[in-house]
Each structure stands twice: as C-alpha cells, then as structure tokens.
Amino acid sequence: MHFSQKDFVEVWDKVFDTLGPYPSVVYAYDSGKELNLTYNDIRELEMDVIKDFTARGFVPGDRVAITGPPSPHYLFFSHAMSYMGITCALIDNTLPTEEIDKLITTADPCAVISTPKILGSFSEEFKAGKMLFELDKDDRLAAHVDGTPETVVTHTVDPDTDVMLILFSSGTTGKMKGAQLTYHSILRGIEIDSKICGLEDKPTGSIVFFYVLPINHVAGYMSVTTAYLNGAELKFLEDVTPLRYLEGLHKFNPTHFLTVPAVYDIMEQKASEAIRQKGRFVNWLFKNMFRASGFIRSKTGKRVGRKLFKGIYSKLLGSNIDVLVTGASPCTDSTTKFLVNMGLEWVNFYATTETNIPICAVSASDRDKHGYSGYADAVDVIDIKIADIDEEGIGEIQVKSELVMKGYFRDPEATAAAFNGEYFRTGDRGYIDNKNKLHIVGRIKESIVLRTGKKVASHDVDDYYNKATENKYTLACCGIPTEEGWEEIHLFVERGEYSEHGQAEIRKTLMDVSAKAASMYHISNVHFIDTIPLTSVRKIKRFELRKMITDAPAKKVEIDCGNEEKSEDSLCSMIRKYKPDAEITFDSKLIDDLGLDSITLFNIKCDIESRYNLDFGGAFGTAETVGDLWRMMNGEGPSTDGDPEIDLSMYPT
C-alpha cells in the first residue's frame, strides 16, 4: 500500500476520534504556567489553523517554513499543515540568523512561522513582502503578524503534493540540502518505528514521553509524532536545554525518553562514580548483582534489574522510566550494558535524514543490545547492501527502502550523486557479519586520496597514531588538497598545557612514528590547536580542520564583559542567566567564586558556541576564570596557572 496525503488525513481523524478525551500534552512554561491539552483540544486548535489558512488562500502543494525550539505549538502546527496538504520546510532555529535567512529563502515559502524572538531577529529587508505568523500567540497554535500580507501573495511555483516535509541536512562535510520526505515515507516510518519501540500493544495512556530534541531533526519529528499517534502523553519544557533534562525527568516521571548518546554516557558515568564512592563492599555487591542481572536478561529476557536497581536509575531518569531511545552515533558499550543490566529497555536507531528513521535499529525486542547497529534484514521493506567492498570486507552502506527521500529540494545534481541506482549512498562504511548484524566503522566521505591514488580513511589514520602514542594526545587528521589534485595528511593535536618545547617534542615523536609507518600513514605536518572541533554527536568536523589550513584565520569575536546593560550579547550577561545575583568580573573564578557546576558550565559553553558560531570542544574545561573564557573566545589560550582544570570532557559538545 502506498500512503498519500489523503491517508494522512484518515489516520489523523481516526486518532482524534479514538483518543479524543485522553490527555495528550503538558507544556511547562518558564513562568511556571502549565498548558494541558487533550486530543480533542488539539483537534480544535489544528482545525482553527486550517480554517484560518484556507481563508488566507493557501492550497495543497503550497510551502511554509517553520523554525523554533521544540514546543507543542510547533509540532501541531506542522501537523495541521500536513492535514491541508501544505509542505513544511522545518528549519534549525539554533543556526545563526543569516543561515536561517538563507534556508528560508532556499525553501521559497508562502509564509514563515516562528517565535517572536526569531522573527524579531530578521532584517526588515528580509521580512518585506513575507506573510509571517507567530507561534503560541493569542491561545492559538500560531497567529498572523499584523503588518504582513493578509493572504497568499504568490503560490508555490513548483508544488509537489506528495512531499510532506523538507528537512535540511548538512552532515559535517557539505552545504545544506533539503531532503524531501513524502507522506508515504513518514506514515510507513511511523508504522515501523512503533514496532521497533514496542509501542503498538501499549494500553492507551500508559506512555509518557518527555520530549527534548529539535522538531526539525528527523529523529525528533518521527519520535514525537510516533509517540503521539500511539496515544502517548507528551511532556514539554519551554526552552529546554541539557541543564533541564534532570528537572524534566523528575518533574514528569516519563516512561519513555529519547536523547543523544552522549547524555546517556554522562548519566552512566555519574551513577558509576556514585557507586564507587560507596566503598569496596557496596562495589563488590553491585558488580555481582549487575552481572547476574545481565546474565539472566541475556538468557531469558527477564528484566530483574528493573527492581534491583530502581534506587539508582530513578535518581537520574525518574521512577517510572521504562524505555530509553537513542541514535545519531553509537553509545559506548559500557553505557549500553549499564542501562540494559539496570533492567531498562533500550532502542538504538541508525538512520540519516535522507533515509528517514530507520535504516536499521537495535529494537526493544532484541536481547543483544550492544556492539552492532541492528539486524540488516529486520525490516522487510528496507534493503541494505554493502557496496565497493575492500579486502577487509568493509564497504559503503547503501539502502533501498520505501522510506528514502524523494530527492533533494531543487537540486537534481546532488540527488543523482546521492544514489547508486535505487540505493541511497549513506557515505558510511561498514559490514554485515555472519549473523546478519550491521556494523558501522566510519565515513567514506572522510577518506583521503593519496599521491598513489589509493585512499585511506581518516579514522584509520587517527587510530594508528593514537595506538602508536598510547593515546597520550587528543588528535585528529584530515586531508589537505594539493595543486596536483591529491591530498597530504595533516595531523592536528590539542595544545592543552604543553609548552612550546613540549609541543616540539610531540611533533618530533609523531614525525618519527610517521617515518616508520607504511606510506598510507605518512603525515606532512603537525599542527597544534586549542581543541578538536566536534559535532553535537561527537563526530570530528574534519572540514573545519581543513579550513584552518586552506582559509584565512576567522575574524575574532569582540565581546565586552562590563556592565550588563551595555550589551545583551556580553559574556557576563550570558553567565548572569544562570547566576543572576552574582557579582561577575574578569577575575571571577567559575567554580570557587561563582559556584558554577559542570552542567551549568556545559550550558554556558553551548550558549557561547551557538551565539558566536564557535566550537570549544573539551578545551573549554581548561578555563578557570571569566577572563579565560573571553580570551578563549578570541582565539587565545586560557591561563594555566592556579588550581587544576575543570574537566568537562565527559559532557556532550
């Protein structure tokens, strides 16, 4: 069966008819106010939007652009558009304003829907002639902004009533492209995801889902929409950040939670450290019970740890937690084992924006939870093959399925390059073992083309030098193009606290290793930098390393740390958001004087990186004072005198 927009309408009507009086949403505002909605309430709000947009001249096939932080208003507004047959381009609200402008212009929408803050950041020139709507206004999902066109000025010139969503994806190596996902892709994906997460047979009202991911992310949209259609009660926090995850988990006591692997890694490390501090006997007892729990689960499927260890996991995840979901990158085996042996259900998706969710997954019903990305033949409508296999049996993971995008928006060349016949080229390297388990080992797009014409994977070079130096240094490589068309290997090492003499010694050591290595691992140069740039799921941004060599140095960010009134963008005002009553100066120590804990520092780090398009990585933890942060933001190393550094390397970046 091929799903169409009419099927979407039929599914939505059935959900509203079946679940009408059941609670659907709790939205906790920063002010303390709470919005509580039933499915009937949501139907009324969505029908209000549909009536309004119909009166303003919107027709099926028109496009709108939506950007904003996760909220029920954003989610249900997008659903209302799909009910009308209007294509939604969902834009990442955390991008710089100029990048949001660019993506909205690329999407060529009939209207733009966002928050007052984001709408206010747009220039008058950009807003001229655009119909604007403000989310969560006048007790509506979105309301028209006065002074902007009242009706559709120009209908979409290239409507495609088969396309439900356009999600922009850049990965770590190229320009952003709009992946067009169809109604069939979304509805079929929801069916599959419901089975993988074990939601199909859950009694109505038994699922409580605390939602924190961006709605413009394919994992975010699919997870929250799938939960919603399965009768879940959705819990939202306004302007949610990692700092507030624990607040939400304890406030809402969800049964289901989804976040990136690094957050679970933090939780496992915190819990393990707390257990270690209890003494030898408690450690011995825990380890034996933990192993026994894991053994029983692997052999029988029984989750005895759910009762044995409730006192531990409930402090992190709430007392009702049952299912944890993740994706984007692998969790460490230790984290996966820890959570699974605790008796919690574990689901790990492997997917891309272009393929929708999933390509493959470790599902709720699988007993073996770690060390692979799922069974390659688990879903009958998804065909996974390994192409261009090398002598080690590793090749590119390619996917043919009903879920794969229709193509990149207005980019036929990029679309053609993304496919090998009917198979989408993921750009991931991997293999399928003799048990039909899929394993991912790296990225083809990170391969370096050598003078000999051979290719070497960047991660293989990293692994070689990490092993040769016994992991003493934080390093990463990338290929630097030459005029002849091939690439040289350059190695980048985090400077840390090494003196100039120490750096010279490290360079000599690495060059000595290179001289003795096979030709494919020979390096041309070693560079010392403040931090290895990483994505939000801890993948190395090798294109940024390349730009450090091929491009001119980026302009420094000038930031004032004086009186808060001088600039809302000042470093001190960002810190005052978390310490409103503190006296903050350049000499203020982040921990000793201001009492900032590691999670708060992580949030300040995220704020600075987002606002000024920086990436500190683990080096942020070397800052002791406000002045250190300011200097680091301007490309200068922090002071290394005084107390030991703050270690933030365990936190997601």
Secondary structure, 3 states (H helix, E strand, C coil): CCCCHHHHHHHHHHHHHHHCCCEEEEEECCCCCEEEEEHHHHHHHHHHHHHHHHHCCCCCCCEEEEECCCCHHHHHHHHHHHHHCCEEEEECCCCCHHHHHHHHHHHCCCEEEECHHHHHHCCHHHHCCCEEEEEEECCEEEEECCCCCCCCCCCCCCCCCCEEEEEEECCCCCCCEEEEEEHHHHHHHHHHHHHHCCCCCCCCCCCEEECCCCCCCHHHHHHHHHHHHCCCEEEEECCCCHHHHHHHHHHHCCCEEECCHHHHHHHHHHHHHHHHCCCHHHHHHHHHHHHHHHHHHHHHCCCCHHHHCHHHHHHHHCCCCCEEEECCCCCCHHHHHHHHHCCCEEEEEEEECCCEEEEEEECCCCCCCCCCCCECCCCCCEEEEEECCCCCCCEEEEEEECCCCCEECCCHHHHHHHEECCEEEEEEEEEECCCCEEEEEEEHHHEEECCCCCEEEHHHHHHHHHHHCCCCCCEEEEEEECCCCCEEEEEEEECCCCCHHHHHHHHHHHHHHHHHCCHHHCCCEEEEECCCCECCCCCECHHHHHHHHHCCCCCCCCCCCCCHHHCCCCHHHHHHCCCCCCCCCCCCECCCCCCCCHHHHHHHHHHHHHHHCCCCHHHHHHCCEHHHHHHHHCCCCCCCCCCCCCCCCCCCC
